[in-house]
């Protein structure tokens, strides 16, 4: 087992922007060992005053749209402006299909070698809630380490877009120009979540198709309600392979941040996200306390058997177990930072 | 306010297969009023021994694939075999977009007039968990009312496929033959959930394209892991508009049920679903008890403010509130069927 450092060493190393320490700190945050959870809580408490200063950008799009090429091009563009860029990934797909993103070492080779960029491979084997929590905490660590921009990539499976939307300031959808109905492939609901759409691979013989797609999406946006941010959704073409469109996209994001900071939406959105995170955490911690309760553990098998055999409705069985849980002598949690 | 009947009247009416009473019973089950929740719990308890005998079939597909036309054609085919068919819908989309399915009265006109069919419009304004629970309970009521087959339609937004997969015995994906890459539009992960794929609109000039799509999907299935049921995933063409393919699809489902009943998977899958339902219900009820707790309510605003301002991490704030919850004198729930 890898040796742990002291809390002070982690905090000092992260604040100094040391990438090796940052990586080890994120590993602690992702760990489910009770000792690590306590260490993570203490570390995060110490770093909290140094967080919150980055722009958090979520990036989504179907497989094949060129997300990693885009992040490489966009990340390199941002560092050319003197910005420090961290890349995280939300990938709950590993639960069922075993797929993972950012795991492939050959991806984003150039950005990975860039001294002002930090790429964190996605944590695997976590529940959806675990993925969300650990990515949020990893983003805080990256901010404490001085990264100005945190890019959060989502593989676009299940609820991952909603999760990433819930932890970022700006949400960018990458699309492809294709033959036929441009809108067919869009997951219903996704357009209502995004702040900008970039039609990628607008290069070579694909240039015209991309421009047509841009026009078509812009048209489609007329039928959507106004964005909660109050800033109209922008649609642009880009080519991650050729590096075109990166400046425009950054200008859109920068202008979005200025406008929403001025309107107060930027801060209000972050506060709402913190509130959602608290709610998520309460659910996770409540369940943990319930399922580790001695009396519940003793009764669970019998009750579950009755429900599985169709002899009792889940709603009644749940009420019965929760009564046992609440009547059993409450003990203080062993570790407050646990879950 | 509509007058409520006595529990006995509901139970007798549902068991007699009376559609008006069934509708009123489902309305009670969907209600969030405490009195209705208690009534629903008692009613469901009485009906529980009469449930579980239908085949539950989930149906999904992107908007425009022809789900309602398909359900109309398939439902009419099934009633022609002497079966009684109930149609329910899972539609969490109303949360954000206000959309709803099965709400349009002009849909499934023919099936709606069929005396052996029962169509229930989707409940709206419910949480995702609420949608799942109420649809499950509505399915139990339909079974008690003697329906042999329950079709559960999902609008395919967010987690709705997962929910429907989790409450049905067989999951059917409707697809369209289109130009270009047939697989591009498939939501990643959906193919691993389905038991059969039907390529709809295989009629007129679209017939060849549909056959090609069938071949292409069959090919694609080779790259997926074997289905947990042990029964290979079937791919067929159909035309809901012309009513072709309905017999084949029913034969596939019927054969699936025979094979999985023999192998024990059918029963094991249902038991697992009941277990999942219990787990969901525990989460919902735990949260309800927590958020209605007097001490929690007193402290919540202050703690949430600290978290929103970035002064405290959600994990610590959650632990603190849960401690207060567990140390405060536990009172028995007012109504055990409540949530």
Interface residues (C-beta under 8 A of the other chain):
Chain A: X41 X44 X45 X48 X51 X52 X62 X63 X64 X93 X96 X97 X133 X155 X156 X157 X158 X159 X162 X178 X179 X180 X181 X184 X185 X187 X188 X189 X192 X271 X272 X274 X275 X277 X278 X280 X281 X282 X283 X284 X285 X286 X287 X289 X290 X303 X304 X307 X308 X309 X310 X311 X312 X313 X314 X315 X316 X317 X318 X319 X320 X321 X322 X323 X326 X327 X330 X332 X333 X336 X337 X338 X339
Chain B: X41 X44 X45 X48 X51 X52 X62 X63 X64 X93 X96 X97 X133 X155 X156 X157 X158 X159 X162 X178 X179 X180 X181 X184 X185 X187 X188 X189 X192 X271 X272 X274 X275 X277 X278 X280 X281 X282 X283 X284 X285 X286 X287 X289 X290 X303 X304 X307 X308 X309 X310 X311 X312 X313 X314 X315 X316 X317 X318 X319 X320 X321 X322 X323 X326 X327 X330 X332 X333 X336 X337 X338 X339
